[in-house]
């Protein structure tokens, strides 16, 4: 059984607050030590303390054991599953124009404004990823061949092979927060950390500062090795890899020919790093938090993993627009067939029907304390 070692951390913060109060009052009232039992881990009081401690607005109640994923899906209006071609292509237009605007800003910005232009452009091309993401889940178009073409093209500027990513991502949805089987993110077990040599421990602790770009390692490790795929997947994987390599062989030399190596860095590499910042952040924030367990396959429950184990995170509205509301992630894990432009309506429905158990488990995206704990703390809080 996996459990969180949160009591010591939470207790320290609560104890620190109590000490501060008692010190201020020590000149007037004599301190008396009275043992107080901690609130039960599944109590509303404990969840409130935990939420406050880690910067969350609210942590929902555990989902009852007898609730299935189908029960949750059945409460969502059927209309949010409908594909709207106009809205789908509007998303493409938003991403294409915002990306073009970003390239224009990079070309005109003085050196000291380039980081802002790169941040905008990196966020804009993250929208391309979300469009390909919809295509992979068959929620972009009724024409499945068109979906594969659009998905492949949307991933090309990111040097991401579409089909390998799709195969691995499907497994992430099927086994979300399953300890060993989830392909998105694995926590480091306490016993694994304790038994690791000093260098390995240093590397684990070193994940924190580079966590916003760890998706680059995931991209390299998971998507270019044919041995990671089933025989019936190999043909499609090879086609996607050929497209990516063709883009690199043609696109990169053209960029360098027109703008030089520094132009390649300015116009492609820096926005690409910006995209991976969002890729890493979204992946991490959506499913890792101090109160969310990773469970072994024999203890795993689909409804609990998708509803209780997915985090809703609010960002500045311009980021949400450019990234097509991918941060509204709970309904996407309830059913990947919900198009990105319907995620907010689906989320509203989940709040109305299941608000006490899952969908209100969220924090604001730039809560630095929560981000720090999510990125660093999980290396040692699991046993």
C-alpha positions as CSV (number, residue, x, y, z in Angstrom):
1,X,0.0,0.0,0.0
2,X,1.3,3.4,-0.9
3,X,0.9,6.3,1.5
4,X,2.0,9.9,1.7
5,X,4.4,10.9,4.4
6,X,2.8,14.3,4.6
7,X,2.1,14.5,8.4
8,X,5.7,15.4,9.3
9,X,5.8,18.2,6.7
10,X,2.3,19.5,7.4
11,X,2.9,19.2,11.1
12,X,6.0,21.3,11.0
13,X,4.2,24.1,9.3
14,X,1.3,23.9,11.8
15,X,3.6,23.6,14.7
16,X,5.6,26.6,13.5
17,X,2.5,28.7,13.4
18,X,1.5,27.6,17.0
19,X,4.9,28.3,18.3
20,X,4.8,31.8,16.9
21,X,1.5,32.4,18.7
22,X,2.6,31.0,22.0
23,X,5.8,33.1,21.9
24,X,3.8,36.3,21.4
25,X,1.6,35.4,24.4
26,X,4.3,34.0,26.7
27,X,4.6,37.2,28.7
28,X,1.0,37.0,29.7
29,X,-0.1,33.3,29.7
30,X,1.9,30.3,31.0
31,X,2.1,27.7,28.3
32,X,0.5,24.3,29.1
33,X,1.2,21.2,27.0
34,X,-2.0,19.5,26.0
35,X,-1.9,16.6,23.6
36,X,-4.2,17.1,20.6
37,X,-5.0,14.2,18.3
38,X,-4.4,15.1,14.6
39,X,-7.5,15.2,12.4
40,X,-8.2,12.0,10.4
41,X,-6.4,12.0,7.0
42,X,-9.7,11.8,5.1
43,X,-11.4,14.6,7.2
44,X,-12.5,17.9,5.9
45,X,-10.3,19.6,8.4
46,X,-7.2,17.7,7.3
47,X,-7.9,18.4,3.7
48,X,-8.3,22.1,4.4
49,X,-5.0,22.2,6.3
50,X,-3.3,20.3,3.5
51,X,-4.7,22.6,0.9
52,X,-3.6,25.7,2.8
53,X,-0.2,24.2,3.5
54,X,0.6,23.5,-0.2
55,X,-1.1,26.4,-1.9
56,X,-4.2,24.6,-3.2
57,X,-7.6,26.3,-3.1
58,X,-9.4,23.1,-2.3
59,X,-8.8,19.3,-2.1
60,X,-11.8,17.2,-2.8
61,X,-13.2,14.2,-0.8
62,X,-12.2,10.7,-1.8
63,X,-14.4,9.2,-4.5
64,X,-16.6,6.3,-3.0
65,X,-15.3,2.9,-3.9
66,X,-18.5,1.8,-5.7
67,X,-18.4,4.7,-8.2
68,X,-17.2,3.6,-11.7
69,X,-15.7,5.8,-14.4
70,X,-18.9,5.1,-16.5
71,X,-21.0,6.5,-13.7
72,X,-19.0,9.8,-13.9
73,X,-19.1,9.9,-17.7
74,X,-22.9,9.3,-17.7
75,X,-23.4,12.6,-15.8
76,X,-21.7,14.7,-18.5
77,X,-24.0,16.2,-21.2
78,X,-23.8,14.4,-24.5
79,X,-23.3,17.7,-26.4
80,X,-19.7,18.2,-25.0
81,X,-18.6,15.1,-26.9
82,X,-19.7,16.5,-30.2
83,X,-17.1,17.6,-32.8
84,X,-17.6,21.1,-34.2
85,X,-15.5,21.6,-37.3
86,X,-15.7,25.4,-37.1
87,X,-14.4,25.4,-33.5
88,X,-11.7,22.9,-34.4
89,X,-10.3,25.0,-37.3
90,X,-10.7,28.1,-35.2
91,X,-8.2,26.5,-32.8
92,X,-5.8,26.0,-35.8
93,X,-6.2,29.6,-36.8
94,X,-5.5,30.9,-33.3
95,X,-2.3,28.8,-33.1
96,X,-1.1,29.7,-36.6
97,X,-1.7,33.4,-36.2
98,X,-0.2,33.6,-32.7
99,X,2.8,31.6,-33.8
100,X,3.3,33.9,-36.8
101,X,3.0,36.9,-34.5
102,X,5.6,35.4,-32.3
103,X,8.1,35.0,-35.1
104,X,7.4,38.6,-36.2
105,X,8.1,39.8,-32.6
106,X,11.4,37.8,-32.5
107,X,12.5,39.3,-35.8
108,X,11.8,42.9,-34.6
109,X,12.5,42.7,-30.9
110,X,15.7,44.3,-29.4
111,X,17.8,41.8,-27.5
112,X,16.4,42.7,-24.1
113,X,12.9,42.0,-25.3
114,X,13.7,38.6,-26.9
115,X,12.8,36.6,-23.8
116,X,9.3,38.0,-23.9
117,X,9.0,37.2,-27.6
118,X,10.3,33.6,-27.0
119,X,7.8,33.1,-24.1
120,X,4.9,34.1,-26.3
121,X,6.1,32.0,-29.3
122,X,6.8,29.0,-27.1
123,X,3.3,29.2,-25.6
124,X,1.9,29.6,-29.1
125,X,3.4,26.5,-30.5
126,X,2.2,24.6,-27.4
127,X,-1.2,25.2,-29.0
128,X,0.0,23.1,-32.0
129,X,0.7,20.3,-29.6
130,X,-2.8,20.6,-28.1
131,X,-4.3,20.4,-31.6
132,X,-2.3,17.3,-32.4
133,X,-3.4,16.0,-29.0
134,X,-7.0,16.3,-30.0
135,X,-6.3,14.5,-33.3
136,X,-4.6,11.7,-31.4
137,X,-7.8,11.3,-29.2
138,X,-10.0,11.4,-32.3
139,X,-11.8,14.5,-31.1
140,X,-10.7,16.9,-33.8
141,X,-12.5,15.7,-36.9
142,X,-14.9,13.0,-38.1
143,X,-12.5,12.3,-40.9
144,X,-9.9,10.1,-39.3
145,X,-7.4,10.3,-42.1
146,X,-7.6,14.1,-41.9
147,X,-7.0,13.9,-38.1
148,X,-3.8,11.9,-38.7
149,X,-2.5,14.4,-41.3
150,X,-3.3,17.4,-39.1
151,X,-1.8,15.8,-36.0
152,X,1.4,14.9,-37.9
153,X,1.7,18.4,-39.3
154,X,1.0,20.0,-35.9
155,X,3.7,18.0,-34.2
156,X,6.4,18.7,-36.9
157,X,7.6,22.1,-35.7
158,X,8.0,20.5,-32.3
159,X,10.1,17.6,-33.7
160,X,7.6,15.3,-32.1
161,X,6.8,12.0,-33.9
162,X,3.0,11.9,-33.8
163,X,2.2,8.2,-33.8
164,X,4.8,7.1,-31.2
165,X,3.5,9.8,-28.9
166,X,-0.1,8.7,-29.6
167,X,0.6,5.1,-28.7
168,X,2.4,6.0,-25.4
169,X,-0.2,8.7,-24.5
170,X,-3.1,6.2,-24.9
171,X,-1.4,4.0,-22.3
172,X,-1.1,7.0,-20.0
173,X,-4.8,7.5,-20.1
174,X,-5.5,3.8,-19.6
175,X,-3.2,3.6,-16.6
176,X,-3.1,7.1,-15.1
177,X,-1.2,7.3,-11.8
178,X,-0.5,3.5,-11.9
179,X,2.8,3.2,-10.2
180,X,4.9,1.4,-12.9
181,X,2.7,1.4,-15.9
182,X,1.9,5.1,-16.4
183,X,4.1,6.4,-19.2
184,X,3.8,10.1,-18.2
185,X,5.5,10.4,-14.8
186,X,6.8,8.0,-12.2
187,X,7.5,9.1,-8.6
188,X,10.7,7.9,-6.9
189,X,10.0,5.4,-4.2
190,X,11.3,6.2,-0.7
191,X,13.1,2.9,-0.4
192,X,14.6,3.4,-3.9
193,X,15.9,6.8,-2.9
194,X,17.3,5.6,0.4
195,X,19.2,2.7,-1.3
196,X,20.6,4.9,-4.1
197,X,24.2,5.9,-4.2
198,X,25.1,9.5,-3.4
199,X,25.4,10.5,-7.0
200,X,22.0,9.1,-7.8
201,X,20.5,11.0,-4.8
202,X,22.1,14.2,-6.1
203,X,20.6,13.7,-9.5
204,X,17.2,13.1,-8.0
205,X,17.4,16.3,-6.0
206,X,18.8,18.0,-9.1
207,X,15.6,17.3,-10.9
208,X,14.0,20.3,-9.3
209,X,15.7,23.2,-11.2
210,X,15.5,21.4,-14.5
211,X,12.0,19.9,-14.0
212,X,10.4,22.4,-16.4
213,X,12.5,20.9,-19.2
214,X,12.5,17.2,-18.2
215,X,10.0,16.5,-21.0
216,X,13.0,16.7,-23.4
217,X,14.5,13.6,-21.8
218,X,11.1,11.9,-22.0
219,X,10.8,12.9,-25.7
220,X,14.2,11.3,-26.5
221,X,13.8,8.2,-24.4
222,X,10.2,7.2,-25.3
223,X,9.6,8.2,-28.9
224,X,12.5,7.2,-31.1
225,X,13.2,3.6,-29.9
226,X,11.4,1.1,-32.1
227,X,11.9,-1.6,-29.4
228,X,9.3,0.2,-27.2
229,X,6.5,-0.5,-29.6
230,X,4.3,-3.5,-30.5
231,X,4.8,-5.1,-33.9
232,X,1.5,-3.8,-35.2
233,X,2.5,-0.3,-34.3
234,X,5.9,-0.2,-36.0
235,X,4.8,0.8,-39.5
236,X,2.9,3.9,-38.3
237,X,5.8,4.7,-35.9
238,X,8.3,4.6,-38.8
239,X,6.1,6.9,-40.9
240,X,6.0,9.5,-38.1
241,X,9.8,9.2,-37.6
242,X,10.4,9.7,-41.3
243,X,8.2,12.9,-41.2
244,X,10.2,14.3,-38.3
245,X,13.6,13.5,-39.8
246,X,12.5,15.0,-43.1
247,X,11.4,18.2,-41.3
248,X,14.8,18.4,-39.6
249,X,16.7,17.6,-42.8
250,X,14.8,20.3,-44.8
251,X,13.5,22.8,-42.3
252,X,16.6,23.3,-40.2
253,X,19.0,23.9,-43.1
254,X,16.5,26.4,-44.6
255,X,16.3,28.3,-41.4
256,X,20.1,28.4,-41.1
257,X,20.5,29.3,-44.7
258,X,18.2,32.3,-44.3
259,X,19.1,33.5,-40.8
260,X,22.3,31.7,-39.8
261,X,23.0,29.5,-36.8
262,X,22.0,32.3,-34.4
263,X,18.7,32.6,-36.4
264,X,18.1,28.9,-35.8
265,X,18.6,29.5,-32.1
266,X,16.4,32.6,-32.1
267,X,13.5,31.4,-34.3
268,X,13.4,27.7,-33.5
269,X,15.4,26.5,-30.5
270,X,14.3,29.1,-27.9
271,X,10.6,28.8,-28.7
272,X,11.0,25.0,-28.7
273,X,12.5,25.2,-25.2
274,X,9.5,27.4,-24.2
275,X,7.2,24.7,-25.5
276,X,9.0,22.1,-23.4
277,X,8.6,24.3,-20.3
278,X,4.8,24.0,-20.8
279,X,4.9,20.4,-21.7
280,X,6.8,19.5,-18.5
281,X,4.8,21.8,-16.3
282,X,1.4,20.7,-17.6
283,X,2.4,17.0,-17.4
284,X,3.7,17.4,-13.9
285,X,1.0,19.6,-12.5
286,X,-1.9,17.6,-13.9
287,X,-1.3,14.4,-12.0
288,X,1.3,15.0,-9.2
289,X,0.4,16.6,-5.9
290,X,1.1,15.8,-2.3
291,X,-2.4,14.2,-1.8
292,X,-2.5,12.2,-5.0
293,X,-1.3,8.6,-4.7
294,X,0.4,6.4,-7.3
295,X,-1.0,2.9,-6.8
296,X,0.1,-0.5,-7.9
297,X,-2.1,-2.2,-10.5
298,X,-3.9,-4.5,-8.0
299,X,-5.0,-1.4,-5.9
300,X,-5.6,1.0,-8.8
301,X,-9.2,2.3,-9.5
302,X,-9.9,4.0,-12.8
303,X,-12.5,6.4,-11.5
304,X,-10.4,7.5,-8.5
305,X,-7.3,7.9,-10.6
306,X,-9.0,10.0,-13.3
307,X,-11.3,12.1,-11.0
308,X,-9.4,12.3,-7.7
309,X,-6.0,11.9,-9.3
310,X,-6.2,14.8,-11.9
311,X,-5.5,18.4,-10.9
312,X,-7.2,21.5,-12.4
313,X,-4.9,24.4,-12.6
314,X,-5.7,28.0,-13.5
315,X,-3.2,30.1,-15.5
316,X,-3.3,33.7,-16.9
317,X,-6.1,33.7,-19.5
318,X,-3.8,34.4,-22.4
319,X,-1.9,31.2,-21.7
320,X,-5.2,29.2,-21.5
321,X,-6.3,30.7,-24.8
322,X,-3.0,29.9,-26.6
323,X,-2.9,26.4,-25.1
324,X,-6.6,25.7,-25.9
325,X,-7.6,25.1,-22.3
326,X,-5.5,22.0,-21.8
327,X,-5.2,23.1,-18.2
328,X,-8.9,22.2,-17.8
329,X,-7.7,18.6,-17.5
330,X,-10.1,16.7,-15.3
331,X,-12.8,16.2,-17.9
332,X,-10.1,15.3,-20.5
333,X,-9.2,12.4,-18.2
334,X,-12.8,11.4,-17.6
335,X,-13.1,11.1,-21.3
336,X,-10.4,11.9,-23.9
337,X,-13.1,12.1,-26.6
338,X,-14.1,15.6,-25.3
339,X,-12.7,18.2,-27.7
340,X,-10.5,20.9,-26.1
341,X,-13.0,23.6,-26.9
342,X,-15.7,21.8,-24.8
343,X,-13.5,21.1,-21.8
344,X,-14.9,24.1,-19.8
345,X,-18.5,23.1,-20.3
346,X,-17.6,19.5,-19.3
347,X,-15.7,20.8,-16.2
348,X,-18.7,22.9,-15.2
349,X,-20.9,19.7,-15.3
350,X,-18.3,17.8,-13.2
351,X,-18.3,20.6,-10.7
352,X,-22.1,20.5,-10.4
353,X,-22.2,16.7,-10.0
354,X,-18.9,15.7,-8.4
355,X,-17.6,19.0,-7.0
356,X,-17.0,17.6,-3.6
357,X,-14.8,14.7,-4.7
358,X,-12.5,15.8,-7.5
359,X,-12.9,18.7,-9.8
360,X,-12.3,21.3,-7.1
361,X,-8.8,20.0,-6.4
362,X,-6.8,22.8,-7.9
363,X,-4.4,25.5,-7.3
364,X,-3.4,28.6,-9.2
365,X,-0.7,28.0,-11.7
366,X,1.9,30.4,-10.3
367,X,1.6,29.4,-6.7
368,X,5.4,29.1,-6.3
369,X,5.1,27.1,-3.1
370,X,2.9,24.4,-4.6
371,X,5.0,24.3,-7.8
372,X,8.2,23.8,-5.7
373,X,6.6,21.0,-3.7
374,X,5.2,19.3,-6.8
375,X,8.5,19.4,-8.5
376,X,10.8,18.6,-5.6
377,X,9.0,17.0,-2.8
378,X,7.7,13.8,-4.5
379,X,11.2,12.4,-4.7
380,X,11.0,11.6,-1.0
381,X,7.4,11.6,0.2
382,X,6.3,8.3,-1.2
383,X,6.8,4.8,0.4
